[in-house]
Amino acid sequence: MRIFLTGATGFIGSHIVPELLSAGHQVLGLTRSDAGAQALVKAGAEPYHGTIDEPESLRAGAEQADAIIHTAFDHNFTNFVANCEKDQRVIRLLGNALAGSDRPLVITSGTGMGAAAGQLATEDVFNAHNPNPRVASELAGAEMSAAGVKVVVMRLPQVHDAHRQGLISPLIDIARQKGISAYVGDGLNRWAAAHVSDVARLYLLAVEKGLAGERFHAVAEEGVSARDIATAIGSGLGVPVTSLPQEKAAEHFGWLGMFVGLNMPASSEWTRQRLDWRPEGAGLIADLREMDYESGVH
């Protein structure tokens, strides 16, 4: 297939590219820079210039593709609501470009969208009234599904290697700046996680084998406790590890305060069975232990 990949030069997208190519697919990779285009050419992909800030710029790439994998997202969380609304507009544009065909559109969401109150997140759950603004992505996907587009949803946990770890990367920056590695309360709230190589392989399986309306969880570890994460960060940075009360979270963590105390475990049991996916990458704590904390780059 000729696959249009948004976010092709990003953390996850740059790992998806070789997975797709090694499986015999052609990759048309979205980039907004000449440097990104050069990186894509070097990887064996064809660059496509455009930006999610201007959704219409993506239309031609979408229309010439046999399938679309959409991973691009604006990760400036100080504008999280607006960025989720932007993603909604992009998904509508991509979906409309595929309307009337059986070409798949794999969109990206978060495992939190599969969580009922106090429960382990599962693939069969979707709360359209979820207070997390990222619900906009799946609402747009549902809208496109209702219009006959073959939408498949990939839900992500904290995706990591020894350089980046999703929301944990800014936690490391905060711990470095403040001189302490903190967690909220007893720190027993858990975050699901998966190594980026396993996540990339799952995107390949989803675009090849996913059926309309299916949701997959890219989860290798159902939940790693906030206290264990903070302890690993503290050890890496050589700073004390401490608990903070919930009322101090916003002051200490800034925009991350809305996330740090959340309990976000997730299952991938159905995903593993459905796509025969077997995660093999290192665990989150192992990658945190392997990080180069002195460089300050992750």
NUKOL-955037 format. One record per atom (N, C-alpha, C): x, z, y; residue in three letters. Coordinates in steps of 0.02 Angstrom, whole numbers, plus 50000, padded with zeros to 5 digits. Example, Ala and Ser with C-alpha at 12.3 -4.5 7.8 and 13.67 -1.06 7.14 Angstrom:
% residues 2
506605039049716ala
506155039049775ala
506605039049835ala
506425035449888ser
506845035749947ser
506455039450002ser
END
This chain:
% residues 298
500415000049940met
500005000050000met
500435000050063met
500164997250115arg
500474997850181arg
500145003850215arg
500525009150226ile
500245015450249ile
500475016950320ile
499985018050364phe
500115019950433phe
500175027550434phe
500765029950453leu
500915037050452leu
501015039550523leu
500565043750547thr
500665046950612thr
501095053150602thr
501475054950653gly
501935060550645gly
502525058850600gly
502685052450596ala
503175050050548ala
503885052750560ala
504035054650622thr
504695057350637thr
504695064950643thr
504125068050629gly
504065075250634gly
504335078750572gly
504275085350571phe
504535089450517phe
504255087350450phe
503595087050444ile
503285085150381ile
503305077650370ile
503135073850423gly
503125066650416gly
503785063650394gly
504335066250419ser
504995063550400ser
505155064750327ser
504815069650296his
504885070650224his
504395066350184his
503825064650214ile
503345060350181ile
503605053250175ile
503955050850226val
504205043950226val
504585042150162val
505105045850143pro
505455044050081pro
505035044650018pro
504555049250017glu
504105049849960glu
503695043449951glu
503425040950007leu
503015034950005leu
503445028849985leu
504025028350015leu
504465022550001leu
504695022549928leu
504865028349902ser
505105028749833ser
504555027049783ser
503925027849805ala
503355026249762ala
503155018849769ala
503525015049810gly
503405007949816gly
502945005849873gly
502765010649916his
502325008949972his
502745006650033his
502425003050078gln
502705001350142gln
502465006550193gln
502905008350239val
502725013450288val
502765010650359val
502215011050394leu
502185009450465leu
502155016150501leu
502705018250531gly
502765024950557gly
502675025350632gly
502215029750654leu
502085030650725leu
502675034250758leu
502885031650815thr
503405034850855thr
503275033350928thr
503475037850972arg
503395036651043arg
504065035551078arg
504615035451039ser
505275034851070ser
505705029651033ser
506205027051068asp
506675022351037asp
507095025850985asp
507265032150998ala
507665035950949ala
507275036850885ala
506625038250892gly
506195038950833gly
506135032350795gly
506095026850832ala
506055020350800ala
506685018850760ala
507265020550789gln
507895019550754gln
507935023750690gln
507695029950694ala
507695034250635ala
507255031450580ala
506685028650599leu
506225025750549leu
506535019650516leu
506835015350556val
507165009450528val
507715011450480val
508105016450499lys
508645018950455lys
508365021650390lys
507775024550393ala
507465027350333ala
507135022050289ala
507055016050317gly
506745010650279gly
506025009350296gly
505785012350351ala
505095011450373ala
505075006750433ala
504475004350449glu
504365000150507glu
504095004350564glu
504405004450622pro
504145008550677pro
503545005350711pro
503105009650735tyr
502525007550774tyr
502495012050835tyr
502545009050894his
502555013050956his
501855014750979his
501745021150990gly
501105023651015gly
501145031151021gly
500595034251042thr
500585041451051thr
499875044151042thr
499825050151013ile
499165053151005ile
498865055151072ile
499275055351125asp
499015056751192asp
498595050951217asp
498685045151188glu
498285039151204glu
498025036251138glu
497485039151111pro
497245037151045pro
497145029651036pro
496945026351089glu
496825019051084glu
497465015351065glu
498045018251081ser
498685014951065ser
498805014750989ser
498405018450951leu
498495018750879leu
498075013650842leu
497595010550877arg
497105006450843arg
497405000650804arg
497874997050833ala
498164991250799ala
498534993350736ala
498884999050739gly
499225001450679gly
498735003350625gly
498195006450644ala
497685008550595ala
497345002450564ala
497194997550604glu
496824991750579glu
497224987550529glu
497894987650534gln
498294983550489gln
498534987250427gln
498294993450418ala
498514997650363ala
498024997550305ala
498294998450244asp
497884999350184asp
497665006550176asp
498015011150211ala
497865018250209ala
498195021550269ala
497935027250289ile
498215031050345ile
498335038250323ile
498915040850340ile
499055047950333ile
499185050550403ile
498765055250424his
498805057750493his
499095064850493his
499725065450513thr
500035072050517thr
500225074050589thr
500185069350636ala
500385070850705ala
499925075950735ala
500225080850770phe
499825085950805phe
500265088850860phe
499955090150917asp
500315093250973asp
500355100750961asp
500965103250947his
501045110150928his
501205114850987his
501015112751046asn
501055117251104asn
500455121951101asn
500555127851071phe
499985132251058phe
499715135651121phe
500055135051177thr
499775137651239thr
499175133351261thr
499135127151233asn
498565122651246asn
498205121151180asn
498135126151137phe
497905125051069phe
497205121951067phe
496745124551105val
496055121951104val
496045114551124val
496385112951179ala
496405106051203ala
496745101451152ala
497255104051118asn
497605099851069asn
497185098651007asn
496775103550989cys
496315102550933cys
495775097350951cys
495555097551013glu
495065092551036glu
495385085651038glu
496025085351055lys
496395079051055lys
496425076250983lys
496565080650936asp
496595078550866asp
495925075850843asp
495395078950866gln
494715076550849gln
494615069350873gln
494845067950934arg
494775061150961arg
495195056150921arg
495795058250902val
496225053750863val
495925052250795val
495645057250762ile
495345056250696ile
494755051450701ile
494355052250753arg
493795047550763arg
494045040450772arg
494575039550811leu
494855032850822leu
495105029850757leu
495485033750719leu
495755031350656leu
495195029750607leu
494695034150604gly
494135033150559gly
493745026950576gly
493615025850640asn
493235019950661asn
493615013550644asn
494285013950646ala
494685007950629ala
494625006150556ala
494455011050514leu
494385009850442leu
493665008850420leu
493205009450466ala
492495009050449ala
492335002550412ala
491905003250361gly
491694997350323gly
492174995350268gly
492674999550255ser
493154998050202ser
493215004050156ser
493605003250103asp
493745008850057asp
494445011450068asp
494735010050126arg
495425012250140arg
495415019650157arg
495845023650125pro
495835030850136pro
496145033050201pro
495865038450229leu
496135041750287leu
496265049050268leu
496905050850262val
497095057750246val
497235061350312val
496815066350327ile
496905070150388ile
497205076950372ile
497445080350423thr
497775086850413thr
497395092450447thr
497335097950410ser
497005103950436ser
497405110050413ser
497105115850417gly
497435121950396gly
497055125450341gly
497405129250299thr
497075132650244thr
496555137750268thr
496625140050331gly
496145144750358gly
495445141950360gly
495375135250359met
494715132250360met
494345133150294met
494715135350242gly
494405136350177gly
494275143650161gly
494285147850212ala
494215155050200ala
493525157650219ala
493195160950171ala
492605164850187ala
492855171850207ala
492435175750239ala
492655182150266ala
492975186550213ala
493615188150225gly
493975192650181gly
494145189850113gly
494065183250103gln
494175180250037gln
494785175750037gln
495035174449978leu
495565169649968leu
495295162649986leu
495655158950028ala
495425152250048ala
495445147549988ala
494915143749979thr
494875138949924thr
494645132149950thr
494775127049911glu
494645120249932glu
493905118649940glu
493475122249905asp
492765120749906asp
492395123849965asp
492755127750005val
492425131250062val
492605127750127val
492105126550168phe
492215124250237phe
491665127150281phe
491855131150329asn
491395134150377asn
491415130250442asn
490905126350454ala
490895122250515ala
490875126450578ala
490735132950572his
490705137350630his
491315141950633his
491845140050598asn
492455143950599asn
492695144650672asn
492875150750694pro
493075151650764pro
493765148750780pro
494155147050729asn
494805143950741asn
494705136950770asn
494985135450828pro
494875128850859pro
495075122950814pro
495505124150764arg
495725118650721arg
495145115950679arg
494585119450679val
493995116950644val
493795110050670val
493995108450732ala
493825101950762ala
494075096150719ala
494655097050687ser
494925091650646ser
494475090150586ser
494245095350553glu
493825094250494glu
493115092050514glu
492885094350572leu
492245091950597leu
492265084450610leu
492815082150639ala
492895074950650ala
492935071250584ala
493285074250535gly
493335071150469gly
492645070650436gly
492245075950443ala
491575075850414ala
491135070550448ala
491225069850513glu
490865064750551glu
491035057750526glu
491675056550514met
491895050050489met
491665048950416met
491665054350377ser
491425053750308ser
490685051750307ser
490295054750352ala
489585053050357ala
489485045750377ala
489985042950411ala
489945035950432ala
490215031250378ala
490395034050321gly
490615029950264gly
491355029050257gly
491755032650297val
492485032150291val
492735036650235val
493225034250198lys
493505038050141lys
494005043150168lys
493745048950188val
494165054150218val
494375059250165val
495015060750164val
495305065850121val
495645070950167val
495555077350153val
495825082650196val
496405086150162val
496965086650198met
497535090550175met
497585096850218met
497515102550186arg
497555108950221arg
498245111950210arg
498565113850265leu
499255116350262leu
499285123850274leu
499745127150239pro
499915134150253pro
500515134150300pro
500955139250295gln
501595139150331gln
502075134750291gln
502245129050320val
502675124250285val
503395125550306val
503845125850257his
504515128350273his
505075124850234his
505665125450262asp
506305124550227asp
506765129750257asp
507415128850251ala
507885133850278ala
508015132750353ala
507635128250385his
507735126850456his
507105128250497his
506525126850468arg
505895127850504arg
505385131050457arg
504925134950486gln
504445138550445gln
503755139250479gln
503495133950507gly
502835134350537gly
502795139450592gly
502285143650591leu
502205148750643leu
502745154150640leu
503115154350586ile
503645159350579ile
504245157650622ile
504345151350637ser
504905149350680ser
504845152550750ser
504265152250782pro
504215155750846pro
504255163350839pro
504065166050781leu
504155173250769leu
504895175050771leu
505305170550744ile
506035171650744ile
506295171650816ile
506045166950856asp
506255166550926asp
506065173050963asp
505465175550951ile
505245181650984ile
505665187550963ile
505825188050898ala
506235193550873ala
506935193250904ala
507195187250912arg
507855186450943arg
507835188651016arg
507305186651052gln
507245188351123gln
507125195851134gln
506705198851092lys
506495205851103lys
506965210851069lys
507375208451022gly
507835212950989gly
507515217150934gly
506905215550915ile
506575218750858ile
506165213550820ile
506105214550755ser
505675210250714ser
505055214250697ser
504485212150724ala
503875216250720ala
503335213150677ala
502915217450650tyr
502305215450616tyr
501745220050641tyr
501125218450626val
500555222250651val
500285226950598val
500175233250617gly
499885238050571gly
500325239450511gly
500015239350451asp
500405240550390asp
500775234350366asp
500655228650397gly
501015222550379gly
500835219650312gly
500265221750284leu
500075219350218leu
499645212950221leu
499475210850281asn
499145204350287asn
499615198850263asn
499335193750230arg
499755188750197arg
499635181750224arg
500165177750223trp
500125170750243trp
500335166350184trp
499925161350170ala
500105156450118ala
500685152150143ala
501055149250095ala
501655145350114ala
501795140050062ala
502195135050082ala
502435129850036ala
503045126550065ala
503505124550021his
504105121050042his
503915113950063his
504245111450115val
504065104950144val
504135099250094val
504605099650047ser
504675094349997ser
504065093949952ser
503785099749934asp
503185099849892asp
502585097349931asp
502545099049994val
501995096750037val
502015089050043val
502605086350054ala
502665079050061ala
502435075549998ala
502625078249940arg
502425075249877arg
501665075449868arg
501355080849892leu
500635081349886leu
500275076349930leu
500535074849989tyr
500235069650030tyr
500245062949993tyr
500795061449958leu
500825055249919leu
500275055149866leu
500205060649829leu
499685060949778leu
498985060349808leu
498885063349866ala
498235063149898ala
498035056149921ala
498515052549949val
498355045749973val
498255040949914val
498605042249859glu
498535037849801glu
497925039449759glu
497755045949752lys
497255048049703lys
496655051649732lys
496695053449796gly
496145057249826gly
495505053249830gly
494945056749820leu
494285053649825leu
493955055749890leu
493485051849913ala
493145053149975ala
492855060249976ala
492995063950029gly
492715070550037gly
493115076150005gly
493645074649969glu
494035079949936glu
494485083449986glu
494585089949973arg
495045094050013arg
495575096849968arg
496205096449990phe
496755098949950phe
497125104449988phe
497375109349952his
497765114749980his
498495114049959his
498935112950009ala
499645112249996ala
499965119149993ala
499775123149944val
499975130149940val
500395131349878val
501015133649888ala
501445135549832ala
501405143049820ala
501385147049875glu
501325154249870glu
500675156349903glu
500245159749866glu
499595161649893glu
499645166149954glu
500135170449955gly
500205174750013gly
500845178650014gly
501205178350069val
501815182350080val
501655187250135val
501795193650124ser
501585198650173ser
501965198150239ser
501625199850293ala
501935199750359ala
502525204550362ala
502475210150326arg
503035214850326arg
503645211950291arg
503545208350236asp
504115205150202asp
504425199750246asp
504005196050282ile
504255190850327ile
504665194050383ile
504395199250414ala
504745202650468ala
505395205750444ala
505395208450383thr
506005211350355thr
506545206150345thr
506355200250320ala
506835194850310ala
507115192550377ala
506685191950428ile
506915189950494ile
507385195250523ile
507185201550517gly
507615206950543gly
508295206950511gly
508315205850446ser
508955205550410ser
509375199750434ser
509045193950443gly
509415188050465gly
509695188650535gly
509315191850579leu
509535192650649leu
509935199050660leu
509905203550612gly
510245209950621gly
509905214350673gly
509225214150673val
508855218250721val
508375222850683val
508155228350714pro
507695232950680pro
507025229750664pro
506695232250612val
506035230050592val
505545235650607val
504995233950642thr
504525239250662thr
503805236950660thr
503355241650653ser
502645240350655ser
502385241350726ser
501915237050746leu
501585237750810leu
500835238450799leu
500485242350841pro
499755242650836pro
499455236050860pro
498865234550836gln
498535228250853gln
498465227350928gln
498335232750965glu
498235232151037glu
498875230151074glu
499445230651041lys
500085228651072lys
500285221551053lys
499895218351009ala
500095211750982ala
500155206451036ala
499645205951079ala
499655200751131ala
500245201651178ala
500375207951197glu
500925209251243glu
501595207351212glu
501695208951149his
502335207751116his
502415200451095his
501895197651064phe
501955191051033phe
501715185251078phe
501395186651134gly
501135181251175gly
500585177551139gly
500595170851143trp
500065166851111trp
500035167951036trp
500595170051005leu
500595171350933leu
500195177550915leu
500025181650965gly
499655187750953gly
498985186450919gly
498695180350929met
498055178850898met
498125177550823met
498735176450799phe
498845174650729phe
499175180150687phe
499625184050718val
500085188250678val
499725193350634val
499155195850655gly
498805200850615gly
498305197950566gly
498235191350565leu
497745188250521leu
497965188450448leu
497475189250404asn
497605188850333asn
497415181750310asn
497905177750290met
497785170650278met
498045168450209met
497865171950156pro
498065169550089pro
497635163550069pro
497885159350026ala
497525153450005ala
497715151449934ala
497235148749899ser
497335146349830ser
497445138749830ser
497815136449780ser
497865129149769ser
497725127549695ser
497365132049662glu
497245131149590glu
496895124549576glu
496365123049615trp
496005116849603trp
496435110749619trp
496815111149674thr
497255105649694thr
497755104149639thr
498055109249611arg
498565108349558arg
498255104849497arg
497665106949479gln
497335103949421gln
497125096749435gln
496835095749494arg
496565089149511arg
497105083849516arg
497685085449546leu
498205080549560leu
498835081649518leu
498815086449472asp
499395088049431asp
500005089349475asp
499895093449525trp
500425095149574trp
500755101649553trp
501415101649548arg
501785107549527arg
502335108949578arg
502225113549625pro
502735115149675pro
503385117449642pro
503945114949669glu
504595116549640glu
505095119149692glu
504915118849756gly
505385120749809gly
505485128249815gly
505975130149854ala
506125137149865ala
505535140749898ala
505495147349887gly
504975151249918gly
505135152749991gly
504635155350027leu
504715156650099leu
505265161750112leu
505265167350078ile
505775172450090ile
506465169850073ile
506525165950020ala
507165163050002ala
507425158550057ala
506985154550087asp
507205150250142asp
507385154250204asp
507025159650217leu
507195163950274leu
507885167150264leu
508055168650202arg
508705171550188arg
509265166450195arg
509105160050186glu
509605154850189glu
509705152050260glu
509285154150307met
509325151550375met
509975153250410met
510185148650454asp
510755149950497asp
510485153050563asp
510445159650565tyr
510155163050623tyr
510615162850683tyr
511255162050673glu
511725162050729glu
511655155950773glu
511455150350743ser
511405144150782ser
510805144350830ser
510295148250811gly
509685148450852gly
509275142150848gly
509435137750801val
509075131350794val
508675131550729val
508015130250733his
507605129950674his
506975125950689his
END
